[in-house]
Amino acid sequence: MKKILLVAATAGLMSLAACSGGTENTATEAAIENHEANAAIYEEAADNTANATVENVLENAADVEENSADALEANAQ
């Protein structure tokens, strides 16, 4: 039993050692991608509307999403 635990612990340490460099923050990356995707959706919706007021609101929403993605990216580094 001790040999199994020793082998498992060694394998775990070897896998940690194999990781090169820093860790990736996948939650932040996913949030950035979501904000960018939302911005693209708002921009497309703005392009497809005939109402100037609605277009401005959608473009502003796209800007908010892009700014949120930029802020997350800046804070991640």
Backbone hydrogen bonds, N-H to C=O, Kabsch-Sander energy under -0.5 kcal/mol:
donor,donor_aa,acceptor,acceptor_aa,energy
5,L,1,M,-2.1
6,L,2,K,-2.4
7,V,3,K,-2.6
8,A,4,I,-2.6
9,A,5,L,-2.7
10,T,6,L,-2.4
11,A,7,V,-2.5
12,G,8,A,-2.3
13,L,9,A,-2.3
14,M,10,T,-2.4
15,S,11,A,-2.2
16,L,12,G,-1.8
17,A,13,L,-2.2
18,A,14,M,-1.7
19,C,15,S,-0.7
19,C,16,L,-0.7
26,T,24,E,-1.2
29,E,25,N,-2.3
30,A,26,T,-2.4
31,A,27,A,-2.2
32,I,28,T,-2.6
33,E,29,E,-2.4
34,N,30,A,-2.3
35,H,31,A,-2.4
36,E,32,I,-2.4
37,A,33,E,-2.4
38,N,34,N,-2.6
39,A,35,H,-2.3
40,A,36,E,-2.0
41,I,37,A,-2.1
42,Y,38,N,-2.7
43,E,39,A,-2.5
44,E,40,A,-2.3
45,A,41,I,-2.5
46,A,42,Y,-2.4
47,D,43,E,-2.1
48,N,44,E,-1.3
49,T,46,A,-0.9
52,A,50,A,-0.6
55,E,51,N,-2.4
56,N,52,A,-2.2
57,V,53,T,-2.2
58,L,54,V,-2.6
59,E,55,E,-2.5
60,N,56,N,-2.3
61,A,57,V,-2.2
62,A,58,L,-2.2
63,D,59,E,-2.2
64,V,60,N,-2.2
65,E,61,A,-2.2
66,E,62,A,-2.5
67,N,63,D,-2.6
68,S,64,V,-2.3
69,A,65,E,-2.2
70,D,66,E,-2.4
71,A,67,N,-2.5
72,L,68,S,-2.3
73,E,69,A,-2.3
74,A,70,D,-2.5
75,N,71,A,-2.2
76,A,72,L,-1.5
77,Q,73,E,-0.7
77,Q,74,A,-0.5
